[in-house]
Amino acid sequence: MKPDTFAVDQHQQISIGGVTLAHLAKKYGTPLYVLDYETIVHRIRDYQDALNELNPAGQAFYAGKAFLCQAMAGLLEQQHIGLDVVSGGELYTALQAGFNPDRIMFHGNVKTREEIAYALNAKVGHIVCDSMDELERIEEEAARLGCLAPVLLRITPGIEAHTHEFIRTGQFDSKFGFGLGDGLADRAVERALDLKHVMLKGFHAHIGSQILEEDPFILNAESLLRYSLGWNQRRGWWPEVLNIGGGFGVRYQPGDHPPRLTTVVSAINELLHGLTPQGLIAPRTFMEPGRSIIAEAGVTLYRVLVKKEVPGGKRYVAVDGGMGDNIRPALYQAEYRAVIDGKVDQADMETVTVAGRYCETGDVLMKDIALPVVAVEDLLVVFDTGAYNYSMASNYNRVPRPAVVLVHQGQDYLWVARESYQDLTRADNPYVMTADEYR
Ligand code: LLP
């Protein structure tokens, strides 16, 4: 879809957050990531309102892997949403921005000893444990630091969601978590309940990303609840928290119909009250949305620099960015929609393939899409690039990564500066340069 504040004036000039894209391109250069404040805040509130309907109230944790920088962490803190981090780097970014560690969920299928200690020292609210090796490592680090580690165990429930196989995680042969089917989850729970420095708070299961159905989420919640019931009978243990992960899809294409959050949440409410044994409090439901909060808030602006027709009649339009700032088409065959600033309603259309600037045949942003007849110097606006674009960007070909700008009520705020050539060489050691020095 488009950012909520997307508007087109009588000259077909596009603005977002009350700022024209032409102005942003001129001020900051291209390629440029633009994020709309209102869209982000609306999506956050949708989750908070829906989860508040639960009894006990649930909590949303934004998945920082979709997009994170210090300013974003600051905005999230202001909105009192939680934050899911998956590395020391994401944790550092959040803490630098003054994010409340209580609302941080520390994730990842491989956490180093240093990262575990960092999370424990920072007193993050929860650590999601992914393997037996890690469970022992958490126990050791918590013992060394003299604290109790609040742990959720990541369960692999055996739910196969219909999404690209690279972003599917809930099936039994996944690299993530403890399988329910193979007894690994049982061993992990037994062990966690016996460890002195681990406090088992509940379970987590994330089944995949860009899921467009409701049922897999409901099934996921149900399987975690039923699994908990078994433990209540066996050892009298009952979870405080069930975290059903992220994965809500967004509308990249007109045929994509995202799941309804309110439907999922009310089904979970019924499950919680139908299944929680008498005398016990239903666990709190946590969700970890990434894409569904930030994808639609973002657009990327590119300048068209080349237009060519190759033998066979195929028309290429080449822009000043590509797989370095958006790897998703090359990695997942992801499809995007775009328009041209100043030509939004133009009737004269053509079919073009939009190629990037990187030295890779696969660096194609959009294949055979219909655009108004394109000219060199046009400003191409690609939609829904807020999630997993900047966060997966690289310096391939030593191209500096673009800036990120937030727009709100007619103002623009630089969130992340464009990298310079100096940034590219910052970590290079310039003193080891000639072959002679190796003798
Ligand atoms: N929680 C966990 C444990 C996750 O692994 C993920 C995403 C999320 C939450 C957030 O999922 P979301 O709501 O954003 O779907 N790079 C891929 C997506 C990878 C998702 C990885 N995990 C892409 O560009 O499509």
Residues whose N, C-alpha, C, O or C-beta is under 5 A from the ligand:
A	BS01	LLP	A63 A66 I167 H206 G208 S209 Q210 G245 G246 G247 F248 E288 P289 G290 R291 S292 R328 Y388
